[in-house]
Amino acid sequence: MSQSLCNGINHINEKIGQLGALLILPMVGVVVYGVIMRYIFSSATSWSFEATTFIYGIHYIFGMSYTQLHNSHVSIDIFEARLATRKRSILSIITNLLIFFPTFACMTVFSWIYALDSWKNWEHQSTSWAPPTYPFKTLMAIGFTLLFMQMIAKLIQDWNSLTIKTEEELS
């Protein structure tokens, strides 16, 4: 069961990451539109910079779990690279349980509180464009939830790797 849970989480985050990557296209469109309006027509838009910030924020937040899935977050692996697979898994389990799980559990919970509070108040940006912020804060909470789920999948995979004999241990 745990492997099917990992596979499900991995599949979700793979697809979300691929879809999130496509957000670069509308973001580039908005930036190009804003630049053309400002520098060619001398008519700056009040919304293009803010829209770019929102789109990139969603792109970034959905990329976190995808990056975790592919083990591509920045890390210092001077010591870890020299460890055997089993010891590397143990180190990963310990650091995830002691550092990352508590941190991202809090970030996930508080991002949902932040989003729900924004919905409760029908929050809007305090700019002339004044777009609603509650959908973006909800997407942020979803992004942290996906990252936390991916961390659970990584923990399960590391735990499972402890029970499997590696080639270096068999020789």
N, C-alpha and C positions, 0 to 999 in steps of 0.2 A: 504494500500500500504506500509506504513512504516514497518509493521510487516513482510510483505513478503520480503522487502529489508533486514531487520535484519536476517531473516531466511536464505536468500541467502548468506549473508556475513558470518554468522555462519557456514553454510555448507562448504563454500570454505575454511575457516580457520580451520575447523575440519579436512578436507581431507589433506590440506597442512601440518598441524601439524603431522598427521599420517604418511604421506610420508616423511616429514623431520626427523621424529624419526628414520626412516629406514636408514638414512645416517650414523648412528653409525656403521652399519655393514661394509660398505666399509672402513670407517675410522679405525676400529679395524684391518681390513685386511691389510691396508697400514702400520699401526704401527707394527703389528706382522712381516710383511715382512721386514720392516726396521730394527727391532731388530734382527731378524734371520740373515740378511745379515751382520749387523755390528758385532755382537758378536759370531756368529758361523762361518761365512765365512770371517771375517775381511775385508769386502768389503762394506763400507758404501755407501748408495745411496745419490745422490745429490738432489733428488726430494721428498723423503718420508716425511720429516718434513714439507716442504712447502705444499705438498698435504694434509697432515693431518690438517694443519692450515686452508686451504681453505674449506675442507669438514666440519670441525667443525664450521667454520664461517657461512656457509650456514645453517647448523643444528641449530645453535643458532639464527640466524636472522629469520628463519621460525618458530622457537618455540615461538617467542615473541607474535605473534598474537594468537596462540593457547593458550598460557598462559593467555593472556587477555580474551579470550573467556571463559575460565574456572575460571576466577577471582582468579588466583593463583600467581600473582605478589606479591612480598614482600610488606607488608603494616603494618602500625601500627594502629590497630583497637580498641585501648583502649576506645576511645570515641565513635567511630562509632558503636561498638557492643552493646552499651547501648541505642542507638537510635531506635525509632520505624521505621518501614519499610519506611514510607513516608518521615520522616526526613533524613533517610539514603540516600534515592534517591535524595533529594534536595541537600544534602552535596556532593554527587557524581557528580551531574550536575554542581554545582558551581566549584568544584575543577577541573573537566574535562575541563570546558570552560575557566577557568582562568589560569590553569597551564599546563595541559597535551595537550590540543588542540593546543595552540600556539607553544609549544615545538616540538611536533611531526609533526605539519604541516611544520615547518621549516626543521626538519630533513628529512622529506619526499621530500620536494622540493629540498633541497641541495644534497640529495643522488642521485636524478635524474640528477642534474647538474653535479655532480661528475662522475656518470656513463657515461653520454653523452660526457663529456670531455675526458674520458678514451677511448671511442670508436673513437672519433675524432682523437686522437693521436695514436691509435692502441697500447695502453700502454701494456708493458710487465714488469714483475718483473726484477729487476736488479740483478739477481743471475745467476749462471752458467746454471741452468735449464731454466730460463727465460720464464715461462709460461705467456700466455696473462692474464691480470687482468680485462679487460673490461667485460667478462661474469660474473665474480664474483661480480664486482661492480654493474652490472645490477641486479643480484639476491639480492644484499643488498638493492637496491632501491625498488625492488618488495616487499621485506620483510617489509620495512618501510611503504609502501603503504598498505599492508595487515593489519599492526598494526593500521594505521590511520583509515582504513575502519572499523576495529573491534571496535575502540573507538567511531566511529559514531554509530554503531549498539548498543553499550552500552548506549550511550546518548539517543537514541530513546527508548530503553527498560526502562531506568530510567524515562524518560518523560512519557511513557505509564503507568508505575507503579503508577504515581501520580494520574492518572484518575481512577484507579481501587481501590475500597474499599477493604482493607485487613481485615482479620478475627479479628485482634485486634481492628480495628476501628469500626467494626460492633457490637462488644460486649460492 
